[in-house]
Amino acid sequence: MELWYTEEHSPNCRFSLRVTRQLHSEKTPFQQLDIVATPEYGRVMLLDGLVMTTDRDEFVYHELITHVPLACLPEARRVLIIGGGDGGTAREACRYPRLETIDMVEIDGAVIEAARAWFPDICAGFADPRLNLTVGDGMEYVRKVAAPYDAIIVDSTDPVGPGEHLFNEAFYRDCYAALGEQGVLVSQGPTPIQPEFAGLLREQAEFIARTFDRLYLYLGHIPTYPTGTWCFLFAAKGGIEPLGSRTDAGWRTFGERLRYYNPGVHRGAFGLPNYVRRQLDGLIANDRLDIA
Amino acid sequence: MELWYTEEHSPNCRFSLRVTRQLHSEKTPFQQLDIVATPEYGRVMLLDGLVMTTDRDEFVYHELITHVPLACLPEARRVLIIGGGDGGTAREACRYPRLETIDMVEIDGAVIEAARAWFPDICAGFADPRLNLTVGDGMEYVRKVAAPYDAIIVDSTDPVGPGEHLFNEAFYRDCYAALGEQGVLVSQGPTPIQPEFAGLLREQAEFIARTFDRLYLYLGHIPTYPTGTWCFLFAAKGGIEPLGSRTDAGWRTFGERLRYYNPGVHRGAFGLPNYVRRQLDGLIANDRLDIA
């Protein structure tokens, strides 16, 4: 028997992976959770039928969403991860000896359990004593939290599904309030290439641009996400600047162990193609950066 | 009836596009040539069943393969394009008023005719009086050519098929000889992500590194090519340096009309992820560039 997983990137475009074996399938209170083994990308976690994490390319997403903000914050001590149930973002954050507290709030405990069972390397950070894992609603959590964070990383599902309410203005306002005087929020955004998502991306950027002091966008190459081009929104509170602390020694202590991130990638990721700059004209401040 | 085109990116990974209509299908003396209309990417040209050009994302490939070398060569007057039958690379080269001669050698005349018929916007450069279009074997052409070029752009098919002989050391030696004292050869390479291609990419890089004075690699985001991450090899003869002439005003006169290329993209494209740097360790000189 041939077994294939197919994701509709749009009604007119499909991406398919051969499946060796279905490892796990569960309807959680929040979403459909599946795990399959594939020859091409190793184990793959799917939420509501969309690829979230694969053994083979997860490092791109997790290194970009974590190290870009943290390399800009040499004084960071407290980090909040919203979502991130597979554990990859926590793993990357745990590499920084200077972090004292890594709070993580994932709405779906089943995702955490599945990660523990099937992705032990990705969720290795769960064992770190600095990591406080809460199963709950990130939006509520951030509204009530007291001590300020240096960075908030929104590692959620897409704007459709259980992560939906993490893409609204009230949430970003609460995040702004939950940061100290200087801080960064990073959130994944959709691909800037597919016209279907262009409106969502612009709306997300508008919410953040209204709430934060300055917004930047950066890109990464993620083969298993639609179009392979993925974007991240970097929202600054206070004077934090994405290319500002590039001499930060924090990540250099473990930089050799990383598979994607380095200072050249960091700077280059903010160098946006013209069509992306035009799409987000007036909302992002990338043109202020000294990239060229 | 539902009509779909499916490309096997590997035996375990497929990419499919809905097809509105098959526009053209022809067995040329060199390859199978198909053109289909798709809702997702507009018209798509396929050679031997692989996506070569689409209306909607061709600009990424063509701008990157052309402007990265030409922006580094403010004195360039003579350019040779090998392959490039769809016309996109010629179109981009024709934007430079300072170029006096743009020679293009495409092995398959049927590709040129199909481009004229179905991709009039892409092959607009064919009408430029500076463009000399030759239907013939690029390898033979470059072996015999007399006057030196400032840049050679190898816009060929993949290392399997009619472009195969453009990926060997003798060809790169001839290209080196066909350049003036200072010059650049740029060639597309495969994706650095798929293990199937890693050997091919390393071999191609070894050939070029042995032949040219210095080799660099740069990346672009091309949704319809396998993994969405594509690479280009930048081979320097003499002291040409990829970030050296970034003040070149050549492309600035038309830069606003481009959809991908700008100086930030140029520099950022040379900022390679660690896994790519390691794959080509000892062959590429990207680490000498001031990217971070």
Interface residues (C-beta under 8 A of the other chain):
Chain A: W4 S10 P11 N12 C13 R14 F15 S16 L17 R18 T38 P39 E40 Y41 D57 F59 V60 I193 L219 H221 I222 P223 T227 G228 T229 R246 L258 R259 Y260 Y261 N262 P263 G264 V265 H266 R267 G268 A269 F270 G271 L272 P273 N274 Y275 R277 N286 L289 I291 A292
Chain B: W4 S10 P11 N12 C13 R14 F15 S16 L17 R18 T38 P39 E40 D57 F59 V60 I193 L219 H221 I222 P223 T227 G228 T229 R246 L258 R259 Y260 Y261 N262 P263 G264 V265 H266 R267 G268 A269 F270 G271 L272 P273 N274 Y275 R277 N286 L289 I291 A292
